Every structure is written in C-alpha cells, then in structure tokens.
C-alpha cells in the first residue's frame, strides 16, 4: 500500500487491498494493529472513537464534565441519557502553528516502524511517551503529526523552563488581580466587603496540563516540551497526576460549599469549562508527548511509567521529505546538493538540526543567482554546531 492511498480500517485493524499481512512486515507496510500510521495524513471514513480500543482497567478514569450538556462531547450530536457528559470537542488545529511545525503538505514518507509501534502502544495503553533525540530530529513535531493524523484538534503545548511547576501546568490563579479588582469595585460603589467567591472564576485559568486532563470524550494531545529544563521535583510531581488521572484546585475546594460549580477559562482560546467542587478527573487520558534532549536523567519511577522512544537523525530521504513539506523544492538540484552537504557536515559536527537545513535551502532556492564565493562562510554561520563547543571552534 502506498502512502498516497488511505488505509481502510475496521475495529482498529488496517486492511490492505492485496494479499495478507505476514508476521514480519517490511518497514514500508503498516502493521495490522496500528491505529496511528505515521504518514501525517488524516484518517479517512472512520473516526478514532470507532477504532481505539477501551483502556486497560488500571488506566480507566471515568471523569464526568460539569458543563451543561449540549452534545455530550460530539460535534452536532444530541445528548444521550445513558452516557456521562463530557467536554465539548477540541478546537480545530491551529493551522498556522501546525504549518510551521509540519509544513504545508504531509511528509510523503512513513514514520520509522519503531516510532509507529511506540506511538500506538502509548495510545492503547494510555501511557505518556517520552521522546528523546538530538535537537532538530522532530521530537516536538511528532505531537502535531499525531494530532493531525488522528483528528484530535489543537495541540496543547506546555513549554518547560527552570521555573515551571506542576501548578503552572495545571492552572494559574491571579490572586493579586482579584484583590485589585475588588478594591476598584469598593471604591466605585463605596462598599467595604471582602472579595466574594462569586468572581473567583474570572481570575483562574487552566494551563495546558489542566486542560488536557478535563473529561474529554476523545483524548487531547499534550506536548510537554524540553522536559530536561524542569526542576528536579517536577517528574515525580507529574507522575502522581498521570497515575491518579485527576487533580484539585485548592482555591475552589475551599469555597465548594458556597460555590459548588465555578466557570473558569481553559488553555484553549475563548474556551471555558465548569469545575465542580474544585476537582477534575479525566475521562480519555491525553496523548502525552514529553520531549527531552537527553541532557539529564529522570527518576526510575517516572521512566517505568512512560514508553520511551529515541528518534534517530533523519536520513537523506526524510530530509528531502521535510524540505518538500515546508518549501516544495526537494527536486531542485541545489536542494539535493545541500541535503548531501548537510548530512556530511552533520556527521562531522556531531549533529545538526533539520531547521538549519531548511534555512540554507530557502536562502539558495529563493534567489535567482547561484551563491558566490562567500557562500561557504555564510553556510558555516547557518550550520553552526548546537553544543557548547561551537564557541571554541
């Protein structure tokens, strides 16, 4: 089956038009149990809900949405009295953001079988996927490729810094802003009352992690980017949330008797949800992609509960596909020459990022003239090393 022809799927299996799949399939042929095919092309004539098996008993959470029931999480569907209410469907993918990550067109080549194996295992087992590899090997773009192919909508991205905490991923609460707003109201109305619980939702917003853990009918895709930068305690803190499938918001728990349900903003633009009794439990465990450059070790307990995937450096075919997806110029002889030069230099320099190749190809193919003698010097600047040794060379 070529990548140009969408696979026909039924009950989670891929059916090919010719022949029966053998036990050992060539790398270009999808395995029968795959849901994610690794092509970046959206599912055709079937939804993920139809083909995704139920979770293992130890990964079933059963959260229920406190939002007013309108469509039970299905676009255009009527509520079903026999089904628990869930959050509305995810917003559509951010096309500009996705195009920056994946390019305007799918890659045209299938993912490595090991990558597809582990992505599908993470989907079925409802486990986080820890993706490691050199910078620029496509770790972050994997989350966007999964979301596009499975039709899971906007990717929730949590960029990690040294100051990131579990709370910052779950929610943010502007206590100072609430006090100032109350003071302004008192000044205008001559009222000396303390801020009441009725306005707390205006100053509380769920973060990417908190939004991903809402009781969605279909999983959201959560990208936890550059996890190497995290504080030493964050992996274990995050592990507890992933194992429990729920979290609480202390500011809402404290007022649950006076305000049993509070509407708050989510990480999705112009979206809100209702939190009941200050607690959130997920329903469909999110597709969690955690990226790491391999610069630090994580606790064994955290690693034990993640599936680990190491992305190799892209070869010439994949680099050509990346150039074609972003620039549509992979067949240009100058682009082909640059790809070969890039591979040779990447090997000498200990690894270069694919976006460095895109920069060089764009510089060459967007101009009508052939680079002159100064080109090598410019290329040296564009293809600089990515480690600390770059400044000493």
C-alpha positions as CSV (number, residue, x, y, z in Angstrom):
1,X,0.0,0.0,0.0
2,X,1.4,3.3,-1.0
3,X,1.4,6.4,1.3
4,X,-0.8,8.1,-1.2
5,X,-3.7,5.7,-0.6
6,X,-5.5,6.0,2.7
7,X,-5.7,2.8,4.6
8,X,-9.1,1.1,5.2
9,X,-9.5,0.5,8.9
10,X,-12.1,-1.5,10.8
11,X,-12.0,-2.4,14.5
12,X,-8.6,-1.0,14.9
13,X,-7.0,-3.0,12.1
14,X,-5.7,-1.9,8.8
15,X,-6.9,-3.8,5.7
16,X,-4.8,-3.8,2.6
17,X,-6.1,-4.3,-0.8
18,X,-3.8,-7.0,-1.9
19,X,-2.5,-10.1,-0.1
20,X,-2.5,-10.9,3.6
21,X,0.0,-9.3,6.0
22,X,2.7,-11.6,7.1
23,X,4.1,-11.8,10.6
24,X,7.2,-9.8,9.7
25,X,6.2,-6.8,7.6
26,X,8.6,-4.7,5.6
27,X,9.3,-1.3,7.0
28,X,7.1,0.5,4.4
29,X,4.0,-1.6,5.3
30,X,1.8,-0.7,8.3
31,X,1.3,-3.4,10.9
32,X,-2.3,-4.7,11.2
33,X,-2.8,-3.4,14.8
34,X,-1.6,0.1,14.1
35,X,-4.1,3.0,14.6
36,X,-1.5,5.7,14.0
37,X,0.0,5.0,10.6
38,X,2.9,7.5,10.8
39,X,2.0,9.3,7.5
40,X,0.7,12.5,8.9
41,X,-2.4,12.2,6.7
42,X,-5.8,12.4,8.5
43,X,-7.9,9.3,9.0
44,X,-10.5,8.7,6.2
45,X,-14.0,7.4,6.5
46,X,-13.5,6.5,10.2
47,X,-13.0,8.2,13.5
48,X,-10.6,7.5,16.2
49,X,-13.5,6.7,18.6
50,X,-14.5,3.8,16.3
51,X,-11.1,2.1,16.3
52,X,-9.5,3.0,19.6
53,X,-9.8,0.0,22.0
54,X,-11.0,0.7,25.5
55,X,-8.3,1.5,28.1
56,X,-6.8,-1.2,30.3
57,X,-8.8,-1.5,33.6
58,X,-6.0,0.2,35.5
59,X,-6.0,3.2,33.1
60,X,-9.7,3.8,33.1
61,X,-10.7,7.0,34.9
62,X,-14.4,7.8,34.1
63,X,-14.4,11.5,34.7
64,X,-17.7,13.4,34.1
65,X,-18.0,17.0,32.9
66,X,-19.8,19.6,35.0
67,X,-20.6,21.7,31.9
68,X,-24.2,21.9,30.7
69,X,-24.9,19.0,28.4
70,X,-25.3,20.2,24.8
71,X,-23.8,17.5,22.6
72,X,-22.1,15.1,25.0
73,X,-18.7,15.8,23.5
74,X,-19.8,15.1,20.0
75,X,-19.9,17.7,17.3
76,X,-23.5,18.2,16.3
77,X,-24.7,15.2,18.4
78,X,-27.7,15.2,20.7
79,X,-27.2,14.3,24.4
80,X,-27.5,10.6,25.3
81,X,-29.2,9.9,28.6
82,X,-27.2,6.7,29.0
83,X,-23.8,8.3,28.6
84,X,-21.9,10.5,31.0
85,X,-21.5,14.2,29.9
86,X,-18.1,15.1,28.6
87,X,-16.3,18.3,27.5
88,X,-17.0,19.8,24.0
89,X,-14.8,18.5,21.2
90,X,-11.3,20.0,21.0
91,X,-10.9,23.2,18.9
92,X,-9.6,22.6,15.4
93,X,-5.9,22.6,14.9
94,X,-4.1,25.9,14.8
95,X,-3.3,25.8,11.1
96,X,-0.6,28.4,11.2
97,X,1.1,26.7,14.1
98,X,0.8,23.3,12.5
99,X,2.1,24.5,9.2
100,X,5.2,25.9,10.9
101,X,5.8,22.6,12.5
102,X,4.8,20.1,9.8
103,X,4.9,22.2,6.6
104,X,2.0,22.8,4.2
105,X,2.0,19.1,3.0
106,X,2.4,15.7,4.7
107,X,5.9,14.4,4.6
108,X,5.1,11.7,2.0
109,X,7.2,9.1,3.8
110,X,6.0,6.8,6.6
111,X,7.5,7.0,10.1
112,X,10.0,4.5,11.2
113,X,8.3,1.3,12.4
114,X,9.7,1.7,15.9
115,X,8.2,5.1,16.2
116,X,4.8,4.0,15.0
117,X,4.9,0.9,17.3
118,X,5.6,3.1,20.4
119,X,3.1,5.8,19.5
120,X,0.4,3.1,19.0
121,X,1.4,1.4,22.2
122,X,1.1,4.7,24.1
123,X,-2.3,5.3,22.6
124,X,-3.7,1.8,23.5
125,X,-2.1,1.7,27.0
126,X,-2.9,5.3,27.8
127,X,0.7,6.0,28.8
128,X,2.9,9.1,28.3
129,X,5.5,8.9,25.5
130,X,9.0,10.2,26.4
131,X,10.7,11.2,23.2
132,X,14.5,11.7,23.2
133,X,16.9,12.6,20.4
134,X,19.3,15.3,19.2
135,X,17.9,18.8,18.7
136,X,16.1,19.1,15.4
137,X,15.2,15.4,15.0
138,X,11.4,16.1,15.1
139,X,10.6,15.4,18.7
140,X,8.1,18.2,19.1
141,X,6.6,17.8,15.6
142,X,5.6,14.3,16.5
143,X,2.8,15.6,18.7
144,X,1.4,17.7,15.8
145,X,1.7,14.8,13.4
146,X,-0.3,12.5,15.8
147,X,-3.0,15.2,16.3
148,X,-3.3,15.8,12.5
149,X,-3.5,12.1,11.6
150,X,-6.0,11.1,14.3
151,X,-8.1,14.3,14.1
152,X,-7.6,15.3,17.7
153,X,-7.6,19.1,17.1
154,X,-5.5,21.8,18.7
155,X,-2.3,20.6,20.4
156,X,-1.9,21.8,24.0
157,X,1.7,22.8,24.4
158,X,3.4,23.2,27.8
159,X,7.0,24.7,27.2
160,X,9.1,23.8,30.2
161,X,11.5,26.2,31.9
162,X,13.5,26.1,35.0
163,X,10.7,27.9,36.8
164,X,7.9,25.5,35.6
165,X,5.9,23.9,38.4
166,X,3.1,21.3,38.5
167,X,0.7,24.1,39.4
168,X,1.7,26.3,36.4
169,X,0.9,23.4,34.1
170,X,-2.5,22.7,35.8
171,X,-3.8,26.3,36.4
172,X,-2.9,29.9,37.2
173,X,-4.7,32.0,39.8
174,X,-4.3,35.8,39.8
175,X,-4.9,36.5,43.4
176,X,-3.4,40.0,43.2
177,X,-5.6,40.9,40.3
178,X,-8.6,39.7,42.1
179,X,-7.8,41.9,45.2
180,X,-7.2,44.9,42.9
181,X,-10.5,44.3,41.1
182,X,-12.3,44.1,44.4
183,X,-10.7,47.3,45.6
184,X,-11.7,49.1,42.5
185,X,-15.3,47.9,42.9
186,X,-15.3,49.0,46.5
187,X,-14.0,52.4,45.6
188,X,-16.7,52.9,42.9
189,X,-19.5,51.6,45.0
190,X,-18.4,52.7,48.4
191,X,-18.6,49.1,49.6
192,X,-16.1,47.7,52.1
193,X,-16.8,44.0,51.7
194,X,-14.1,41.4,51.0
195,X,-14.0,39.8,47.6
196,X,-16.6,37.1,47.4
197,X,-16.5,33.6,45.9
198,X,-18.8,34.6,43.0
199,X,-16.0,36.3,41.0
200,X,-13.1,33.8,41.5
201,X,-13.6,32.2,38.1
202,X,-12.6,35.4,36.4
203,X,-9.1,35.2,37.8
204,X,-8.4,31.4,37.3
205,X,-7.3,29.8,34.1
206,X,-6.4,26.2,33.4
207,X,-3.0,25.5,31.9
208,X,-2.2,23.1,29.1
209,X,-1.9,20.1,31.5
210,X,-5.1,21.1,33.4
211,X,-7.0,21.4,30.1
212,X,-5.7,18.1,28.8
213,X,-6.9,16.4,32.0
214,X,-10.5,17.6,31.6
215,X,-13.1,14.8,31.0
216,X,-12.9,14.8,27.2
217,X,-14.6,12.1,25.1
218,X,-11.6,11.8,22.9
219,X,-8.0,12.3,24.1
220,X,-6.4,15.7,23.8
221,X,-2.7,15.9,22.6
222,X,-0.5,17.4,25.2
223,X,3.1,18.3,24.3
224,X,5.4,18.8,27.3
225,X,8.4,20.4,25.5
226,X,12.0,20.4,26.6
227,X,11.5,18.4,29.9
228,X,15.2,18.5,30.5
229,X,14.9,22.0,31.8
230,X,12.5,21.1,34.6
231,X,13.1,21.4,38.3
232,X,14.3,18.2,39.9
233,X,10.9,17.5,41.6
234,X,8.7,18.0,38.6
235,X,8.9,14.5,37.1
236,X,7.7,12.9,40.3
237,X,5.0,15.6,40.8
238,X,3.8,15.0,37.2
239,X,3.9,11.2,37.7
240,X,1.3,11.5,40.5
241,X,-1.1,13.4,38.3
242,X,-0.7,10.9,35.4
243,X,-1.3,7.9,37.7
244,X,-4.3,9.3,39.5
245,X,-5.8,10.9,36.4
246,X,-7.2,13.8,38.5
247,X,-6.2,16.9,40.3
248,X,-7.8,19.5,42.6
249,X,-7.7,23.3,42.7
250,X,-7.4,24.3,46.4
251,X,-8.8,27.8,45.8
252,X,-12.0,26.2,44.5
253,X,-12.1,23.3,47.0
254,X,-12.1,25.9,49.9
255,X,-15.3,27.5,48.6
256,X,-17.1,24.4,47.3
257,X,-20.0,24.7,49.8
258,X,-20.7,28.3,48.7
259,X,-19.8,27.8,45.1
260,X,-20.1,24.1,44.2
261,X,-19.5,24.8,40.5
262,X,-17.3,27.6,39.1
263,X,-16.7,28.5,35.4
264,X,-13.1,29.0,34.5
265,X,-11.1,29.7,31.4
266,X,-9.1,26.9,29.8
267,X,-5.9,27.0,27.8
268,X,-7.9,26.9,24.6
269,X,-8.6,30.4,23.2
270,X,-12.1,31.7,24.0
271,X,-13.0,28.4,25.8
272,X,-14.2,27.9,29.4
273,X,-15.3,24.9,31.5
274,X,-17.1,24.3,34.7
275,X,-15.2,22.8,37.7
276,X,-17.4,21.1,40.3
277,X,-16.2,21.0,44.0
278,X,-12.7,22.1,42.9
279,X,-11.8,18.7,41.4
280,X,-11.1,17.5,37.9
281,X,-10.9,13.9,36.7
282,X,-10.1,12.9,33.2
283,X,-12.1,10.5,31.1
284,X,-10.0,9.9,28.0
285,X,-6.4,10.0,29.1
286,X,-4.5,12.5,26.9
287,X,-1.9,11.6,24.3
288,X,1.1,12.9,26.2
289,X,4.3,13.6,24.2
290,X,7.3,14.6,26.5
291,X,10.4,15.7,24.7
292,X,13.9,15.6,26.0
293,X,17.3,16.2,24.5
294,X,18.8,13.5,26.8
295,X,20.7,16.1,28.9
296,X,19.6,14.7,32.2
297,X,18.3,11.5,33.9
298,X,14.8,11.1,35.2
299,X,13.7,9.1,38.2
300,X,13.2,5.3,37.7
301,X,9.6,5.5,38.8
302,X,8.9,8.1,36.2
303,X,10.7,6.2,33.4
304,X,8.9,3.0,34.4
305,X,5.5,4.6,33.7
306,X,6.5,6.1,30.3
307,X,7.1,4.5,27.0
308,X,10.5,5.6,25.7
309,X,11.2,6.5,22.1
310,X,14.5,7.7,20.7
311,X,14.3,9.4,17.4
312,X,17.3,8.8,15.1
313,X,18.9,11.5,13.0
314,X,16.9,11.9,9.7
315,X,18.4,10.3,6.6
316,X,18.5,11.8,3.1
317,X,15.0,10.6,2.2
318,X,13.4,12.1,5.3
319,X,15.3,15.3,4.9
320,X,14.1,15.6,1.3
321,X,10.6,15.0,2.5
322,X,10.9,17.7,5.1
323,X,12.2,20.1,2.5
324,X,9.3,19.2,0.2
325,X,6.7,19.6,3.0
326,X,8.0,23.1,4.0
327,X,9.3,24.5,0.8
328,X,8.2,22.2,-2.0
329,X,11.7,22.3,-3.5
330,X,13.2,18.9,-2.8
331,X,13.6,18.2,-6.5
332,X,15.7,21.3,-7.1
333,X,19.2,20.1,-7.8
334,X,20.6,22.8,-5.5
335,X,18.4,21.4,-2.7
336,X,19.6,17.9,-3.3
337,X,23.2,19.0,-3.2
338,X,22.6,20.9,0.1
339,X,21.0,17.8,1.6
340,X,24.1,15.8,0.9
341,X,26.4,18.6,2.2
342,X,24.2,18.8,5.3
343,X,24.5,15.1,6.1
344,X,28.2,15.2,5.7
345,X,28.6,18.3,7.9
346,X,26.1,17.0,10.5
347,X,28.3,13.9,10.9
348,X,31.4,16.0,11.3
349,X,29.8,18.5,13.7
350,X,28.1,15.8,15.9
351,X,24.6,16.6,14.7
352,X,22.7,19.5,13.1
353,X,19.0,20.4,13.3
354,X,16.7,19.9,10.3
355,X,15.6,23.6,10.5
356,X,19.2,24.6,9.8
357,X,18.9,22.7,6.5
358,X,15.6,24.5,5.7
359,X,17.3,27.8,6.3
360,X,20.1,27.0,3.9
361,X,17.7,25.6,1.2
362,X,15.5,28.7,1.5
363,X,18.5,31.0,1.1
364,X,19.6,29.2,-2.1
365,X,16.3,28.4,-3.8
366,X,14.6,31.7,-3.1
367,X,17.3,33.6,-5.0
368,X,17.7,33.7,-8.8
369,X,21.5,33.7,-8.6
370,X,23.9,30.9,-7.8
371,X,25.8,31.5,-4.4
372,X,29.2,33.1,-4.9
373,X,32.5,32.6,-3.1
374,X,31.0,34.0,0.1
375,X,28.5,31.1,0.3
376,X,30.7,28.8,2.3
377,X,31.2,31.4,5.0
378,X,27.5,32.0,5.2
379,X,26.8,28.3,5.3
380,X,29.3,28.0,8.2
381,X,27.2,30.5,10.1
382,X,23.9,28.9,9.3
383,X,25.1,25.4,10.0
384,X,26.7,26.2,13.4
385,X,27.2,23.5,16.0
386,X,24.5,23.0,18.5
387,X,26.6,22.2,21.6
388,X,28.8,24.3,23.8
389,X,31.9,23.5,21.8
390,X,30.6,25.8,19.0
391,X,32.1,28.9,20.5
392,X,35.5,27.3,20.8
393,X,35.9,26.3,17.1
